[in-house]
Amino acid sequence: MTRILTFLFLLLITGFNSVHGQSLESIFNGKDFTGWVLPEDNIWYSAQDGILALQSGPDKKGTILWTEKEYKDFVIEADFKFGDGTVDSGFFIRSEHDQIQIGESGSLKRDMTCSPYIPGEGYPVEAKVKDVIKMDDWNTIKVQAKGNKYTAWLNGKKVMTYKSDTAADMGPIGIQLHPNRDMSMQYRNIKAASL
């Protein structure tokens, strides 16, 4: 019985950090931007004590923090916490076109976390996060991009699947700070794996 419990415990631990046999690896070291491409004259992103902090600048200019590495099929996972203002962020999937939203939609004026935003189409599907999201605490988002199929989980619950007609084949992952917002938010434990 002890062996079975030990095996199940080890399976549970490793299951959280692996996808289809691929180990999720940290892509943010929590102290600097090794592995990332900072925007010019960066005033929006800071790294300290394991936290990636986003803060709007005085002119509310939007920007994107990109991974140096490019991905084809991948999974990204991170913890996030809403800060002040109208939080509007998310992951860009291989290009500046398709995005998985984190926070409030500027056009819909409501939280659309884990929903895909596709320019020209808006939000073609809405993730079911109302009973899962924690507005005042840390949340864990996981996004899988396999070909043109996007799947999102929030706090361990699958909340969205969508097939995009505009998916890029390969490219970096971006973390957005939306323009025309006065906002702050935090990310931590950012991990990814190629599939």
DAKALIN-V491624 format. One record per residue. N is the residue number from 1. PHI is phi in radians with two decimals (none if undefined). OMEGA is omega as a letter, one per 20 degrees, with the letter a starting at -180 (NA if undefined). D_CENTER is the distance of its C-alpha to the mean C-alpha in Angstrom with 2 decimals. Layout:
N_PHI_OMEGA_D_CENTER, N_PHI_OMEGA_D_CENTER
This chain:
1_none_r_39.21, 2_-1.08_r_37.77, 3_-1.09_r_36.67, 4_-1.12_r_34.90, 5_-1.11_r_33.06, 6_-1.09_r_32.13, 7_-1.06_a_30.86, 8_-1.12_r_28.78, 9_-1.11_r_27.36, 10_-1.12_r_26.45, 11_-1.11_r_24.95, 12_-1.11_a_22.81, 13_-1.10_a_21.56, 14_-1.23_r_20.90, 15_-1.13_a_19.37, 16_-1.24_a_16.38, 17_-1.97_r_15.65, 18_-2.42_r_16.71, 19_-2.33_a_16.06, 20_0.86_r_19.24, 21_1.45_r_20.90, 22_-1.66_r_18.33, 23_-1.35_r_17.35, 24_-1.30_a_13.84, 25_-2.00_r_14.52, 26_-1.08_r_13.28, 27_-2.00_r_12.11, 28_-2.40_a_12.47, 29_-1.45_r_15.97, 30_1.46_a_15.74, 31_-2.31_r_18.72, 32_-2.72_a_18.34, 33_-1.90_r_16.43, 34_-1.01_a_17.96, 35_1.57_a_16.13, 36_-2.20_r_14.53, 37_-1.90_a_16.27, 38_-1.29_r_16.81, 39_-1.13_r_18.00, 40_-1.04_r_21.76, 41_0.91_a_23.24, 42_-0.99_r_20.00, 43_-2.25_a_20.40, 44_-1.77_a_16.87, 45_-2.02_r_14.99, 46_-2.39_a_16.67, 47_-2.23_r_16.40, 48_-2.88_r_18.68, 49_0.91_r_19.33, 50_1.45_a_16.05, 51_-1.94_r_14.06, 52_-1.69_a_12.08, 53_-1.80_r_13.50, 54_-1.96_a_13.10, 55_-2.55_r_16.41, 56_-1.06_r_18.00, 57_-1.50_a_21.13, 58_-1.09_r_24.55, 59_-1.64_r_24.51, 60_0.96_r_21.08, 61_-1.36_r_20.17, 62_-1.38_a_16.70, 63_-2.80_a_15.05, 64_-2.37_r_12.27, 65_-1.74_a_11.60, 66_-1.83_r_11.80, 67_-1.26_r_12.10, 68_-1.18_a_15.83, 69_-1.31_r_15.53, 70_-1.80_a_15.41, 71_-2.20_r_14.32, 72_-1.75_r_16.06, 73_-1.55_a_14.97, 74_-2.74_r_12.07, 75_-2.23_r_9.68, 76_-2.17_r_6.54, 77_-2.38_r_6.35, 78_-2.79_r_6.04, 79_-1.60_r_8.23, 80_-2.44_r_8.16, 81_-2.45_r_11.46, 82_-1.19_r_12.83, 83_-1.94_a_15.60, 84_-1.56_r_18.45, 85_1.35_r_19.01, 86_-1.59_a_17.21, 87_-1.31_a_13.50, 88_-2.50_a_11.81, 89_-2.48_r_8.47, 90_2.59_r_5.43, 91_-1.79_r_4.51, 92_-1.47_a_8.14, 93_-1.78_r_9.46, 94_1.20_r_12.44, 95_-2.93_r_13.90, 96_-1.52_a_13.97, 97_-1.72_a_14.83, 98_-1.38_a_12.50, 99_-2.45_r_9.27, 100_-1.83_a_7.12, 101_-1.23_r_7.96, 102_-2.29_r_7.25, 103_1.86_a_10.86, 104_-1.48_r_14.18, 105_-1.32_r_15.31, 106_-1.15_a_17.99, 107_-1.41_a_20.14, 108_-1.61_r_20.02, 109_1.03_r_20.06, 110_-2.68_a_18.13, 111_-1.17_r_14.81, 112_-2.23_a_12.92, 113_-0.92_r_9.66, 114_1.33_r_8.44, 115_-1.54_r_11.13, 116_-1.35_r_11.39, 117_-1.93_a_12.95, 118_-2.15_r_15.58, 119_-0.91_a_18.04, 120_1.57_r_21.47, 121_-2.08_a_20.40, 122_1.25_r_18.26, 123_-1.88_a_16.48, 124_-1.19_r_18.37, 125_-2.42_r_17.23, 126_-1.97_r_16.08, 127_-1.18_a_14.00, 128_-1.63_a_16.29, 129_-2.04_a_14.69, 130_-0.91_a_17.72, 131_-1.60_a_19.16, 132_-2.00_a_16.08, 133_-1.27_r_14.11, 134_-1.94_a_15.47, 135_-1.30_a_15.88, 136_-2.08_a_17.55, 137_-2.57_r_15.98, 138_-1.27_r_13.02, 139_-2.12_r_10.72, 140_-2.03_r_8.88, 141_-1.90_r_6.16, 142_-2.29_r_6.80, 143_-2.21_r_6.74, 144_-1.97_r_10.01, 145_-2.08_a_11.54, 146_-2.13_a_15.26, 147_1.08_r_17.48, 148_-1.74_a_16.93, 149_-1.75_r_15.72, 150_-1.89_r_12.20, 151_-2.28_a_11.77, 152_-2.27_r_9.40, 153_-2.14_r_10.37, 154_-2.23_a_10.32, 155_0.88_r_12.46, 156_1.50_a_13.93, 157_-1.87_r_14.95, 158_-1.19_a_14.37, 159_-2.18_a_13.89, 160_-2.83_r_13.57, 161_-2.41_a_14.98, 162_-2.68_r_15.77, 163_-1.86_a_17.68, 164_-1.73_r_17.33, 165_-1.42_a_20.53, 166_-2.04_a_18.90, 167_-1.13_r_16.51, 168_-1.36_a_17.07, 169_-1.31_a_18.47, 170_-2.71_r_17.03, 171_2.88_a_15.13, 172_-1.37_r_12.57, 173_-1.84_a_8.81, 174_-2.04_r_8.40, 175_-1.94_a_6.89, 176_-1.62_r_9.17, 177_-2.08_a_11.83, 178_-1.19_r_13.81, 179_-1.23_r_17.56, 180_1.03_r_20.26, 181_-2.24_r_18.47, 182_-1.88_a_19.75, 183_-2.61_r_16.78, 184_-2.53_r_15.24, 185_-2.82_a_12.30, 186_-2.33_r_11.21, 187_-2.18_r_8.67, 188_-2.71_r_10.39, 189_0.90_a_10.82, 190_-1.44_a_8.22, 191_-2.30_r_9.63, 192_-2.65_r_10.04, 193_-2.67_r_13.11, 194_-1.38_a_15.02, 195_-1.72_NA_16.71
